[in-house]
Amino acid sequence: MKLKENVAVSESGFIFDPNTGESFSVNSTGKMILQMLAKGLSMQEIESSIIAEYDVDQKAFQRYMDDFSHTLRRLNLIETETDD
């Protein structure tokens, strides 16, 4: 999964998509994930960081990540494999 290049994420968790003019807000976990995606970290690296930071188990992380990535796809904020 890769965050689209033109999508901006602020330090406060504010997301701006200049293509549509839409903006969104995410919680601290979402902000952390988006910042790691923007840096090009792998899903394994993101998972390890979130599990360590928030003391959650892998199953809980997977549920959150599945829901979060579905929302990002729906909002067209991440590149899909067909966008290559």
C-alpha positions, -999 to 999 in steps of 0.1 A, spaced: 0 0 0 13 34 -9 -1 69 -1 -6 89 -32 22 114 -37 1 145 -38 -18 137 -6 -6 159 23 -7 148 59 -1 174 86 14 169 121 -21 172 136 -36 145 114 -52 167 88 -52 151 53 -56 172 22 -62 158 -13 -54 185 -38 -70 166 -67 -104 168 -52 -100 196 -27 -113 174 1 -99 172 35 -101 146 63 -90 141 99 -76 110 114 -68 99 150 -32 95 163 -30 59 151 -41 68 116 -17 98 115 12 75 125 3 50 98 -1 76 71 32 92 80 50 58 78 33 51 45 45 85 32 81 75 42 78 43 23 78 19 52 66 -17 46 35 -30 61 56 -52 84 75 -22 97 42 -3 102 27 -33 120 57 -36 143 57 1 151 20 3 159 20 -29 180 50 -16 200 36 20 204 0 10 214 6 -24 230 -20 -42 209 -18 -77 195 -14 -86 159 -50 -96 155 -63 -63 168 -38 -44 145 -50 -64 115 -86 -56 121 -78 -19 125 -56 -19 94 -81 -37 72 -108 -11 81 -84 18 77 -70 7 44 -106 1 31 -114 37 41 -83 50 24 -91 31 -8 -127 44 -8 -115 80 -4 -89 74 -32 -60 84 -10 -38 54 -17 -25 39 -48 -38 5 -57 -19 -22 -76 -38 -12 -108 -26 24 -105 9 15 -116 
